[in-house]
Amino acid sequence: MKKELEARIQALEAEKAALLEEIPNLREKLAVLKLERHAQALGNEVSNLKAERSNLEQEIANYTNPQQASFTS
């Protein structure tokens, strides 16, 4: 009985050590994935804002150059 308990304790300690080693790696991987998703979302927002700016600049150009606007309408 004693040897079985000692073997079980040894196995559990080995598993605990492995888990303690693996958990920080998993946390790091999750942090990187979250950052990647956030960067992608921000990139999409910036792209949309640039497109909106470009559209607004084009509309302003159309109003400041009425001859061009009548040709493009």
N, C-alpha and C positions, 0 to 999 in steps of 0.2 A: 504494500500500500504506500509506504513512504517513497519508494523509488518511482512509483507511478505519479505521485503528486509532484515530486521533484522534476520529473520529465515534463509534466503538464506546465509547471511554472516556467521551466526553461523554454518551452515552446511558446508560451504566452509572452514571455519577455522578448523573445526573438521577433514575434509578430508585432509587439508594441514598438520595438526599435525600427522595424521596417515601416510601420505606419507613420511614426514620427519623422522618418526620413522622406516619405512620399508626400505627406500633407503639404509641406512648404512648396514643393514643386507644383502640386496641383493648384495651390493658391496663386502662385506666380503665373501659371498658365491661364487661370481664370482672369486675373488682372489684365494680362496682355489681350485676351479676347475682348474684354470689356472696353479697353482702350482702343482696340482696332474698330470696334463697332461705333464708338463715340467719334473717332476720327472720320469714319466713313459718313456718318450722319452730318458732321460739321462740313465735310467736303461737299456733300449734296446741298446743304444750306447755302454755302458760299457760291456754288455753281448757280443755284437759282437766283441768288441776289445779283450776281454778275449779269445774268440774262435779263433780269428786271431793269438793272441800270442801263444796259445796252438798249433795251426797248424804249426806256424813258429818254435817253439821249437821242435816239432816232426820232421820237415824236417831237422833241424840242427842236431838232434840226429841221423837221418838216414845217414847224411853225415859224422858224426864223428865216427860212428860205421858201417863201410861198410859191415861187415859180417851180421849184423842184417838186413840191407837194402836189401841184396840179398835174404834173407829168406822171407821177407815181401812183396817183389815185385811180 
